[in-house]
Every structure is written in C-alpha cells, then in structure tokens.
Amino acid sequence: MSNTERTLSIIKPDALERNLEEEIKTLLIKNNLKIKDSKKIHLSKDEAAEFYKVHQSKPFYNDLCAYLSSGPIIAMILEGENAVSLYRRIMGATDPKKAEANTIRKIYGISIDKNSVHGSDSFDNAKKEIDFFFKN
C-alpha cells in the first residue's frame, strides 16, 4: 500500500544568496520527491514570527524570525512515499557539523541558523505549513 504524503520545504536565504536553488531541487528529485508547487517570496518579520510560532518560547526564536525574513526564500510542496520522514533524512541534522554525509545541510549548511533548508517535522505540521504558504 502506498503512503504518499506531502511536506513543506523552504530553501532559506543563505542558500538563495549562494545560488543553490537548482542543486537543492536536483537532490530532492534524485531522492524520489516531486516538487508539486514552488514559489519565491520574501516574508516580513511578522509573517516569519507567525510561521515559527511553535518556537515562540525558545531562546533562538527572535533570531530565527529575523533570519527567515532577511531575504527571499523558496517555499515548496514536496510529494512522495513517506515524504515527511524522507525529507527529514535528506535534510540532515539541524547543525550541519552533526549532519550525516550527503545530506543537504552537511553539503550546503553554514551554521545551525544558516542551514540552508527547513522541512516540516510531522505530518500534522506539514499540513499547517503548506496551508501557511499555499492558501487557496
């Protein structure tokens, strides 16, 4: 039985500054994730704060919001077998130094903050995050 899911991916400002969009998209496709929709946007600080609301109580929250709104991002809907867990594996650990070889964050990440990509951490959050960027 197929377990096709959708998840949200964001290519963050640090990766766009370094023109890594195509390399990251190619990695996704090679790993059996389809890009169902994609858009380039520049979030305001308030929009970033809304998006990261789940992290509101954490010490890094303000820096995270400032960073996500610091430049354009690309939001994408990815689809594939077990897309949420598959994409988490492809992204690698939040800290690029701790990420496994050949993961997006190991290859392209600069730091814990500037780790090139965001991905939904659960099926429920994937739904919410996709709705946040792709409201009909």
N, C-alpha and C positions, 0 to 999 in steps of 0.2 A: 504494500500500500504506500502510495506517495505521500510525503509530508512537505508539500510545497508551502513555503512561508514567504513573507515579505519582511524586510527590515530597513531601517533608515541608515544611510551612510552620509557623513559630512566630510568633504575634503576641506581641511581647515586653512586659515590664512597663510600659515607658514609654508604649506605645500604649494599653494597657488602662487605665492611670491617666487617660489623656485621653479615654477612651470612644471609641476609634477602631475598635473591632471591626467594626461594620457597614460603615463606609466602606471598610475594607481588604477585607472579604469581597466587597463590591459590585464593587470594582476587579478582583478575581480573576475573578469570574463574567463581567464585561464583557469580559475578555480570554480567554474560552473555557476557563477552568479550572473543573472541577467540584470541589466540596468533598465528598469521599466519606465522610469521618468527621471529627469535631471533638470536642475535649474541653478543658475548662478545668482546669488543675492548678497546684499550687504545688510546684515542685521544691525538695528540700533541697539544701544546698550540695554534699553528696556526690553526689547524682543529677546535678546540673549539672556537676560535675567529671567524672563518668563520661561524660556526653553529649559534653562538649568535649575528651575525652581526646586527640583528634588534635592539639589545640593546646597540649598539656602543656608543650612545650619553649619556647613563645613567651612573651615578657615580659608580654603582656596576659592570660595565662591565668587568674590568680587573680582579677583584676578582672572578667573575663568571667563566671566561675563565680559570683562574688558578685552580679553584676548579674542574671544569669538566675534566680537563686534569691531575688531581692529582693522578688518579688511574683508574683501569678498570671500565668500565660501561657495562650495557647490554641494547642494543637498540632492541626494539620490534615493530612489526607492529601488532596493535590490530584491530580486526574487530567485528562489531556488530551493532545493531539498534542504530542510533544516537551516534555512538562511540565517537565522539569528545566531545560532551556535557556530555555524560555518564561518560567518563573517567575523565573529569574535576571535576565532582561531587565526584567520588570515591577518587580522589587525595586529595581534600580538599584545603583550602586556603594556599597560599604561606607560610605564617607564621604559623607554627604548633600550636602556642598558640591560634591562632584565627580559626583554622580549626575545623570543626564540628566533633562530636564524631564518631568513627568507620571509619574515612577516613584514607587513607594511611599516610598522613602527620601528623595527630593527633596521630596515633598509633606509628609511627616509626621516624618521623621528629625530629631533634635535634635543628635546628635553621632555620632562613629564608634561609640561604645559604645551609645548610646541611639538606634539607627537603626530602631527600630520592628518589624522583622521579621528572621527567619532563614529561609534556604532551603538545601536540600541542594545541594552543589556538583558532584555527579556522580551518575550512575545507581546506581553501587555504594553510595555513601554514602546515597542516598535510601532504598535497601532497609534498610540498617542503622538509619538514623534513624527510619524508620517502625516498624521492629520495636522500637526502644527505647521508643516511646510507645504503640504499639498491639499489644503482645504478646497473643496469643490465650490 
